[in-house]
């Protein structure tokens, strides 16, 4: 009985002391109850949302490919004696790629030159004197004989008129004149035939010289050697591929555009694109081709853009993420990207509604520099918070 009484006195004393302390604290204003604690308003630097023109872009993906690629083949048969290029070698138009043995073709050129020279000498042709059938020695001899026969026939005709020679002798001289004429015509025809033979011989010279030139396989255009397929000592045949050359400046970007945007794509439109190899850089190009038909399996349009590549940083085969600029800007609501909070795949902004913040779930559109478009969830005239977003929640008091 005494123990219980003692405990009650202690508890009662503590409760009394607590009530007295609370009363004293309330009286001096230094301590308040939890119900009396009110959060201070937060400054949010509100921004007025207004519609402004935005340059629109179509997003497309694709691959960089070489502007041109040539499988260079040998145009004559022979054994490889030199390979002055390797993979990756930069070459210009006409740069030597492969050289074949020229011993046989060089001999063919000399033979063809000799045959043509022989016929030229027979016809009396020189660089200063073009072909003239009457200047050929055989033709000149035949003409001289014909001229002499004409003179003799004229003399015999006059003697016949004077009854000095017989009719039979006159007929004999006329037959000789006709024979001389035919010999003269035959000599001219022979000279003409020899000139045609000269033309054929000159054609063989041209072919022989081409065969000699073809012993050196050259680059068809400026670019890079992608492959070298033969080595010194290999024997190549006519038409055999020996190297692959690609042109990498400019490149082509083959892009796939979704079906709903095909009406907004045209030749001449500029593009910008990025590649993973240079994540901090943007490259530019211009559309030069729009496919006349969609790819049925993808329901998408293929377009090609020309991409300058003077430094050669870009390589064929790189994956590109591109933006195709639209010709006419359209209005949109833009806010600073820092005014948008994105979490768990959902984006929201805080709209200043009177003296408190209102959380709004929004849909994002195009990004322009440090600004982002709000395509749904805001209207022109709204004011959004731009600072202290981490301190805000739906209903948080806003400082005026």
C-alpha positions in Angstrom: 0.0 0.0 0.0 2.8 2.4 0.8 4.7 1.4 -2.5 1.7 2.3 -4.7 1.2 5.6 -3.0 4.8 6.5 -3.5 4.7 5.7 -7.2 1.6 7.7 -7.7 3.2 10.7 -6.1 6.1 10.5 -8.4 4.0 10.3 -11.6 1.8 13.0 -10.5 4.7 15.2 -9.8 6.1 14.7 -13.3 2.8 15.4 -15.0 2.5 18.6 -12.9 5.9 19.7 -13.9 5.2 19.1 -17.6 2.0 21.1 -17.5 3.8 23.9 -15.7 6.7 23.8 -18.2 4.3 23.9 -21.2 2.4 26.9 -19.6 5.7 28.8 -19.1 6.9 28.1 -22.7 3.6 29.3 -24.2 3.8 32.4 -22.1 7.3 33.4 -23.3 6.6 32.5 -27.0 9.8 30.4 -27.5 8.2 26.9 -27.9 5.2 26.1 -30.0 3.0 23.0 -30.4 3.4 20.8 -33.7 0.0 22.0 -34.9 1.3 25.6 -34.8 4.4 24.9 -37.2 3.8 26.4 -40.7 6.3 25.9 -43.7 7.8 29.1 -45.1 6.8 30.0 -48.8 9.3 29.0 -51.5 10.7 31.3 -54.1 10.3 29.7 -57.6 11.2 32.5 -60.1 8.0 31.8 -62.2 8.2 32.0 -66.0 5.3 33.0 -68.2 4.6 30.4 -70.9 3.9 31.9 -74.4 3.7 30.3 -77.8 6.7 31.0 -80.0 7.8 29.8 -83.5 9.8 26.6 -83.5 11.8 25.2 -86.4 10.6 21.6 -86.7 12.6 18.5 -87.4 11.8 15.0 -88.5 13.9 12.3 -86.7 15.3 9.6 -88.9 17.9 6.9 -88.6 20.2 5.4 -91.2 23.6 4.4 -92.3 26.6 6.2 -93.9 27.7 4.7 -97.2 30.5 5.6 -99.6 29.6 8.0 -102.4 31.1 5.6 -104.9 32.7 2.2 -104.7 34.6 0.6 -107.6 35.8 -3.0 -107.9 38.9 -2.3 -110.0 39.7 -5.1 -112.5 42.7 -5.8 -114.7 42.0 -5.0 -118.4 44.8 -7.3 -119.6 46.4 -10.5 -118.5 49.8 -10.7 -116.9 51.9 -11.3 -113.8 51.9 -8.8 -111.0 55.3 -7.1 -110.5 54.4 -4.3 -108.1 51.7 -3.4 -105.6 52.4 0.2 -104.4 49.2 0.5 -102.4 47.8 -1.1 -99.2 44.4 -1.0 -97.4 43.6 2.5 -96.3 45.9 4.2 -98.8 44.6 7.6 -100.0 44.7 7.7 -103.8 43.9 10.3 -106.5 42.4 9.8 -109.9 44.9 7.8 -111.9 47.1 6.7 -109.0 48.9 3.4 -109.7 47.3 0.5 -107.9 48.8 -2.6 -109.5 51.6 -3.0 -112.1 51.8 -6.1 -114.4 54.8 -7.3 -116.4 55.0 -5.3 -119.7 57.6 -7.3 -121.6 55.2 -8.9 -124.0 53.0 -5.9 -124.5 56.0 -3.7 -125.1 57.2 -6.0 -127.9 53.7 -5.9 -129.4 53.8 -2.1 -129.5 57.2 -2.2 -131.3 56.0 -4.7 -133.8 52.8 -2.7 -134.6 54.8 0.5 -134.9 57.2 -1.2 -137.3 54.4 -2.6 -139.5 52.7 0.8 -139.7 55.9 2.5 -140.5 56.7 0.1 -143.3 53.4 0.9 -145.0 53.8 4.6 -144.5 57.2 4.4 -146.2 55.8 2.5 -149.1 53.1 5.1 -149.6 55.5 8.0 -149.1 53.5 9.3 -146.1 55.3 11.6 -143.7 54.1 13.9 -140.9 54.3 16.8 -143.4 52.9 14.9 -146.4 49.5 13.2 -145.9 48.3 10.4 -148.2 48.1 11.2 -151.9 47.6 8.3 -154.3 49.3 10.1 -157.1 52.4 10.6 -155.0 52.9 6.8 -154.6 55.9 5.7 -156.7 54.1 2.8 -158.3 51.2 5.1 -159.3 53.6 7.7 -160.7 55.3 5.0 -162.9 51.9 3.8 -164.1 50.9 7.4 -164.9 54.1 8.1 -166.8 53.5 5.0 -169.0 49.9 6.0 -169.5 50.9 9.5 -170.5 53.5 8.2 -173.0 50.9 5.8 -174.5 48.5 8.8 -174.9 51.2 10.7 -176.8 52.0 7.8 -179.1 48.3 7.3 -179.8 47.8 10.9 -180.7 50.8 10.7 -183.1 49.4 7.5 -184.7 46.0 9.0 -185.1 47.5 12.0 -187.1 49.5 9.6 -189.3 46.4 7.5 -189.9 44.6 10.6 -191.1 47.5 11.1 -193.5 47.2 7.5 -194.7 50.8 6.9 -193.5 50.0 4.0 -191.1 47.6 1.2 -191.5 44.3 0.8 -189.6 45.6 -2.3 -187.9 48.6 -0.5 -186.4 46.3 2.3 -185.2 44.1 -0.3 -183.5 47.2 -1.9 -181.9 48.3 1.4 -180.4 44.8 2.1 -179.1 44.8 -1.3 -177.3 48.1 -0.4 -175.8 46.7 2.9 -174.6 43.8 1.2 -172.9 46.1 -1.3 -171.2 48.3 1.6 -169.8 45.1 3.3 -168.5 44.0 0.2 -166.7 47.5 -0.3 -165.2 47.3 3.3 -164.0 43.9 2.8 -162.4 45.1 -0.5 -160.9 48.1 1.3 -159.3 45.8 3.9 -157.8 43.5 1.1 -156.4 46.5 -0.7 -155.0 47.7 2.5 -153.3 44.2 3.0 -151.8 44.2 -0.6 -150.5 47.6 -0.1 -148.9 46.3 3.1 -147.2 43.5 1.1 -145.7 46.0 -1.5 -144.6 47.9 1.4 -143.0 44.7 2.4 -141.1 44.4 -1.2 -139.8 48.1 -1.1 -138.8 47.6 2.1 -136.9 44.6 0.6 -135.1 46.8 -2.3 -134.1 49.3 0.2 -132.8 46.6 1.9 -130.7 45.4 -1.5 -129.3 49.0 -2.5 -128.5 49.7 0.8 -126.7 46.5 0.5 -124.8 47.5 -3.1 -123.8 50.8 -1.6 -122.6 49.0 1.1 -120.6 46.7 -1.5 -119.1 49.6 -3.2 -117.5 49.3 -0.4 -114.9 45.9 -0.6 -113.1 45.0 2.9 -111.9 42.4 4.3 -109.5 39.2 5.5 -111.3 38.6 8.4 -108.9 40.1 9.9 -105.7 39.4 8.0 -102.5 40.7 5.3 -100.3 41.8 1.7 -101.0 39.4 -0.5 -99.2 40.9 -3.8 -100.4 44.0 -5.1 -102.3 43.3 -8.5 -103.6 46.5 -9.5 -105.3 50.2 -9.7 -104.4 53.5 -9.6 -106.3 53.9 -12.8 -108.3 50.1 -13.5 -108.8 48.9 -14.0 -112.4 45.8 -12.1 -113.2 43.5 -12.5 -116.2 41.5 -9.9 -118.0 38.5 -8.8 -115.9 39.9 -10.2 -112.6 39.2 -7.9 -109.6 42.5 -6.6 -108.1 41.4 -3.8 -105.7 38.4 -1.9 -104.3 38.4 1.9 -104.1 35.8 3.9 -102.3 35.1 7.6 -102.3 34.6 9.0 -98.8 34.2 12.7 -99.5 31.4 13.3 -99.7 29.6 10.4 -98.1 25.9 9.5 -98.5 23.5 9.1 -95.6 20.8 6.6 -96.4 17.9 7.4 -94.0 14.6 5.9 -93.2 11.7 8.3 -92.7 8.4 7.1 -91.1 5.4 7.0 -93.4 3.5 9.9 -91.7 6.3 12.4 -92.6 6.8 11.6 -96.3 4.9 14.8 -97.3 7.4 16.9 -95.4 10.5 15.6 -97.1 11.9 17.1 -100.3 15.2 17.3 -102.2 17.4 20.2 -101.0 16.3 20.1 -97.3 19.2 20.4 -94.8 19.8 17.7 -92.2 21.9 17.4 -89.1 23.0 14.1 -87.6 25.1 12.5 -85.0 27.1 9.2 -84.8 28.1 7.3 -81.7 31.8 7.6 -82.6 31.7 11.4 -82.1 28.9 11.8 -79.5 29.8 15.5 -78.9 29.7 16.6 -82.5 27.0 17.3 -85.0 27.4 16.9 -88.8 25.4 18.4 -91.6 24.2 17.3 -95.0 21.6 18.0 -97.7 19.0 15.7 -99.1 19.7 14.9 -102.8 17.3 11.9 -103.4 13.8 10.9 -102.2 12.7 7.4 -103.1 9.6 7.3 -105.3 8.1 4.4 -103.3 7.9 3.2 -99.7 9.5 0.0 -98.4 6.6 -2.3 -98.0 8.0 -4.3 -95.2 8.8 -1.1 -93.1 6.1 1.3 -94.3 8.9 3.9 -94.5 10.5 6.1 -97.1 14.2 6.0 -98.0 16.0 9.3 -98.6 19.7 10.0 -99.4 21.6 13.0 -98.2 25.0 14.2 -99.3 27.4 14.6 -96.4 30.7 16.6 -96.7 33.6 14.7 -95.2 36.8 16.7 -96.0 38.7 15.4 -92.9 37.7 11.8 -93.4 36.5 11.4 -89.8 33.3 9.7 -90.9 33.5 6.2 -92.2 31.1 4.2 -94.3 28.9 1.9 -92.2 28.5 4.3 -89.2 25.0 4.4 -87.8 23.5 7.9 -87.9 20.7 9.6 -86.0 19.5 12.5 -88.1 17.1 15.4 -88.0 15.6 16.8 -91.2 14.7 20.5 -90.9 11.3 21.5 -92.0 10.9 24.6 -94.2 8.3 26.5 -92.1 8.4 27.1 -88.3 5.2 26.4 -86.4 4.2 27.7 -82.9 4.8 25.8 -79.7 5.1 26.3 -75.9 8.7 26.3 -74.8 10.0 26.1 -71.2 13.6 25.8 -69.9 14.6 22.1 -69.7 15.5 22.8 -66.0 11.8 23.5 -65.3 10.9 19.9 -66.1 11.2 17.1 -63.6 11.3 13.6 -65.1 11.0 10.5 -63.0 10.0 6.9 -63.7 9.3 7.8 -67.3 6.9 10.6 -66.4 7.6 14.3 -66.8 6.0 17.1 -64.8 6.2 20.8 -64.2 5.0 23.0 -61.3 2.5 25.7 -62.3 2.1 28.7 -60.0 -1.6 28.7 -59.2 -2.2 31.7 -56.9 -0.1 31.3 -53.8 0.7 27.6 -54.2 2.3 25.1 -56.7 0.3 22.8 -58.8 2.0 19.7 -60.2 1.2 19.0 -63.9 2.0 15.9 -65.8 3.2 17.0 -69.3 4.2 15.6 -72.7 7.5 16.7 -74.1 8.1 17.7 -77.8 11.1 19.1 -79.5 14.2 20.3 -77.8 15.8 23.5 -78.9 19.0 24.4 -77.1 18.3 24.7 -73.4 14.5 24.9 -74.0 12.1 22.0 -74.4 8.6 22.1 -76.0 5.6 21.1 -73.9 3.2 19.5 -76.4 0.5 18.6 -73.8 -0.3 19.7 -70.2 0.3 23.5 -70.4 -1.4 26.4 -72.1 -0.3 29.8 -73.1 -0.4 32.2 -70.1 0.5 29.6 -67.5 3.4 30.4 -65.2 5.9 27.6 -64.3 8.4 27.4 -61.6 12.0 27.4 -62.7 14.0 27.2 -59.4 13.9 25.1 -56.2 12.0 22.3 -57.9 13.3 19.8 -55.5 11.5 21.6 -52.6 8.2 21.6 -54.4 5.2 19.3 -54.2 1.6 19.7 -55.2 0.1 22.4 -53.0 3.5 23.8 -51.7 3.2 27.5 -50.7 4.8 29.9 -53.2 6.5 33.2 -52.3 5.0 36.2 -54.1 
